[in-house]
């Protein structure tokens, strides 16, 4: 469920004989070995790029809040990790350290996201983070970010369960603008006291039925809680994409998502657990075409629905 995890560690790339389960258990420290091996052989760093076809887009990433003295270093490390792992673009939001966010708080975060887009042109794509409880201020901020700053979507966290009416105007504006909403979610095995209004896959499926035109992304199906329940809950919600990110590296999550909802509804994400995020895709039983869809093709298609 955590939105922030260690960006990268190192280990040697496993051999082909290793089991998928063993591989995934070590995936948090996986991809760097290929680069080291390539270097020894006098090759370029292409093996870290997953033998990919097409652009790789991380649909769920975060820039660092500027209250941290190390924010510039941490943002640079994010881009460096993406370089090493073959990730072309990162869809980023900046979150307030404490929630619920105030209007001043989310506006400040979005200014920093816009600055990040300028610092890393073509690499960082912005999500506009808002607290729906601020009504008109939240809607005005989305318009500003999407229409003037070039943000690609909206990020909603846990201030409100997504089926509460206060969220509906955000959905309606996102539909009008033709941008997706990445929504924090988890089906926890226990009540999460600091997130009493957390949404799960069932809530997102209900919201999707209410707004079939909306483009929704269920954040980090492997971010904690029961990911199998989440996948099944979203089976009949065709306008909800499933984001593969999260620090949980259980074997089979990507395979099950593809089997239950179809490959066209699964999008690659890391949520800062970057080598783990790559490891899940490498460990899944995917053909080259399906892997390319998850790594970037599906997100490109989603972003291509943006209305002028």
Residue pairs with C-beta under 8 A, 6 or more apart in sequence:
1 186
1 188
1 192
1 195
1 220
1 223
1 224
1 225
1 246
2 223
2 224
2 247
3 62
3 95
3 184
3 220
3 223
3 271
3 272
4 62
4 271
4 272
5 247
5 271
5 272
5 273
5 276
6 28
6 272
6 273
7 77
7 78
7 81
7 272
7 273
7 274
8 32
8 77
8 81
8 84
8 85
8 274
8 275
9 28
9 29
9 32
9 275
10 29
10 32
10 33
11 26
11 29
11 30
11 32
11 33
12 33
12 36
12 37
13 30
13 31
13 33
13 34
13 37
13 47
14 22
14 23
14 26
14 30
20 251
20 283
20 285
21 251
23 30
23 279
23 282
23 283
24 249
24 250
24 251
24 279
24 280
24 283
25 249
26 279
27 249
27 275
27 276
27 278
27 279
27 280
27 282
27 283
28 247
28 249
28 273
28 275
28 276
28 279
29 275
30 275
30 278
30 279
30 282
31 48
31 84
31 85
31 275
31 278
31 279
31 282
32 48
32 84
32 275
34 45
34 47
34 48
35 45
35 47
35 48
35 84
37 47
38 44
38 45
38 46
38 47
38 48
39 45
45 84
45 86
46 86
48 84
48 85
48 86
49 56
49 85
49 86
50 56
50 86
50 278
50 281
50 282
50 291
50 295
51 288
52 86
52 291
52 292
52 295
52 296
53 288
53 289
53 292
54 292
54 295
54 296
54 297
54 300
55 88
55 89
55 295
55 296
55 300
56 86
56 87
56 88
56 89
56 268
56 295
56 296
57 87
57 88
57 89
57 90
57 91
57 125
57 267
57 268
57 295
57 296
57 299
57 300
58 82
58 87
58 89
58 90
58 91
58 245
58 268
58 269
58 270
58 274
58 277
59 91
59 182
59 217
59 241
59 243
59 245
59 267
59 268
59 269
59 299
60 91
60 182
60 217
60 219
60 220
60 243
60 245
60 269
60 270
60 271
61 78
61 90
61 91
61 92
61 269
61 270
61 271
61 272
62 92
62 93
62 94
62 95
62 271
62 272
63 71
63 75
63 78
63 92
63 93
63 94
63 112
63 113
63 116
63 124
64 70
64 71
64 74
64 75
64 94
65 71
65 94
65 95
65 96
65 97
65 109
65 112
66 112
67 97
68 74
75 116
75 119
75 120
78 90
78 272
79 90
79 120
79 123
79 124
81 87
81 274
81 275
82 88
82 90
82 123
82 274
85 274
85 275
85 278
87 270
87 274
88 123
88 296
89 122
89 123
89 124
89 125
90 123
90 124
90 125
91 125
91 126
91 127
91 152
91 153
91 182
91 299
92 113
92 116
92 124
92 125
92 126
92 127
93 109
93 113
93 126
93 127
93 128
93 129
93 155
93 182
94 109
94 110
94 112
94 113
94 116
94 129
95 101
95 109
95 129
95 155
95 157
96 102
96 105
96 106
96 109
96 129
99 131
99 157
99 158
99 159
100 131
100 133
100 159
101 109
101 129
101 130
101 131
101 157
101 159
102 131
102 134
103 131
103 134
103 137
103 138
103 141
106 129
106 130
106 131
106 134
106 138
106 141
107 141
109 129
110 126
110 128
110 129
110 141
110 144
110 145
110 149
110 151
113 124
113 126
113 127
113 128
113 129
113 145
113 151
114 126
114 145
114 149
114 151
116 124
116 126
117 124
117 125
117 126
117 149
117 150
125 151
125 152
125 303
126 145
126 149
126 150
126 151
126 152
127 151
127 152
127 153
127 154
127 155
127 182
128 141
128 142
128 145
128 146
128 151
128 153
128 154
128 155
129 154
129 155
129 156
129 157
130 138
130 141
130 142
130 154
130 155
130 156
130 170
131 138
131 157
131 159
132 138
132 156
132 159
132 160
132 164
132 166
132 167
132 169
132 170
133 159
133 160
133 166
135 166
135 169
138 170
139 169
139 170
139 173
142 154
142 170
142 173
142 174
142 177
143 173
143 177
145 151
146 152
146 177
146 179
147 177
151 179
152 179
152 180
152 303
152 306
153 174
153 179
153 180
153 181
153 182
153 303
154 170
154 174
154 179
154 180
154 181
154 182
155 181
155 182
156 162
156 167
156 170
156 181
156 182
156 183
156 184
157 184
158 184
158 195
158 197
158 198
158 199
159 197
160 166
160 167
160 197
161 167
161 197
161 198
161 199
161 203
162 183
162 185
162 199
162 203
162 204
162 207
163 199
163 203
163 206
163 207
163 210
164 197
167 207
168 210
168 211
170 181
171 181
171 207
171 211
171 214
172 211
174 180
174 181
174 214
174 215
175 211
175 213
175 214
176 307
177 306
177 307
178 215
178 305
178 306
178 307
179 215
179 306
180 215
180 216
180 217
180 241
180 302
180 303
181 214
181 215
181 216
181 217
182 217
182 219
182 243
183 199
183 204
183 216
183 217
183 218
183 219
184 198
184 199
184 219
184 220
185 198
185 199
185 200
185 201
185 203
185 204
185 218
185 219
185 220
185 223
185 230
186 192
186 198
186 200
186 220
186 223
186 224
186 225
186 230
187 200
187 201
187 202
187 225
187 226
187 227
187 229
187 230
187 233
188 198
188 200
188 224
188 225
188 226
189 225
189 226
192 198
200 225
200 229
200 230
200 233
201 218
201 221
201 229
201 230
201 231
201 232
201 233
201 234
201 240
202 233
204 216
204 218
204 233
204 234
204 237
204 240
205 233
205 234
205 236
205 237
205 240
207 214
207 216
208 214
208 216
208 237
208 238
208 239
208 240
209 237
211 239
212 239
213 239
214 239
215 239
215 241
215 302
215 305
216 237
216 239
216 240
216 241
217 240
217 241
217 242
217 243
217 267
217 302
218 230
218 234
218 240
218 241
218 242
218 243
219 243
219 245
219 269
219 271
220 243
220 245
220 246
220 269
220 271
221 227
221 230
221 231
221 242
221 243
221 244
221 245
221 246
221 253
221 257
222 244
222 245
222 246
222 247
222 248
222 249
222 250
222 253
222 280
223 245
223 246
223 247
223 248
223 271
224 246
224 247
224 248
227 246
227 248
227 250
227 253
227 256
228 256
230 242
231 242
231 253
231 256
231 257
231 260
231 261
232 260
234 240
234 242
234 261
235 260
235 261
238 265
240 265
241 265
241 266
241 267
241 298
241 302
242 257
242 261
242 265
242 266
242 267
243 267
243 268
243 269
243 271
244 253
244 254
244 257
244 266
244 267
244 268
244 269
244 277
244 280
244 281
244 294
245 268
245 269
245 270
245 271
245 273
245 277
246 271
246 273
247 271
247 273
247 276
249 276
249 279
249 280
251 283
253 280
254 266
254 280
254 281
254 283
254 284
254 286
254 294
255 284
255 285
257 265
257 266
258 266
258 284
258 286
258 290
258 294
263 286
263 290
263 293
263 294
263 298
264 293
264 298
265 298
266 293
266 294
266 298
267 294
267 298
267 299
267 302
268 277
268 281
268 294
268 295
268 296
268 299
269 277
270 276
270 277
270 278
271 277
281 291
281 294
281 295
284 291
286 294
